[in-house]
Amino acid sequence: MRPDDVGKTIVVLDDLITSANSKIEAIDLFEAEGLVVKDVVVLVDREQGGKEELAKRGITLHAALTQRPMLAHLRDSGNITSAQYEEVIAYLDAQKLPPQS
């Protein structure tokens, strides 16, 4: 990194987010180099606590898609049954990761 990059704001990009652990590891490295991270952009938010973990650090998550609407679309288009939809939603709710300390 060049010395004149210190203090610059960057955006972290990734394919998906679950708990945010890997995003936070990357953000810590960027911040240790003097960069500022205010936003993370992902294709899919799995809705398992990552957004909330980033928010605790003052970082905004931007997701193109979230898992529940994707599942609802699959159900509504007949690609999965209502029972399958409910089963997956129950699984997601049960698997939501606990907050990081």
Buried (B, 14 or more C-beta within 10 A) or exposed (E): EEEEEEEEEBEBEBEEBBBBBEBBEBBEEBEEEEBEBEBBBBEBBBBBBBBBBBEEBEBEBEBEBBBBEEBEEBBEEEEBEEEEBEEBBEEBEEEBBEEEE
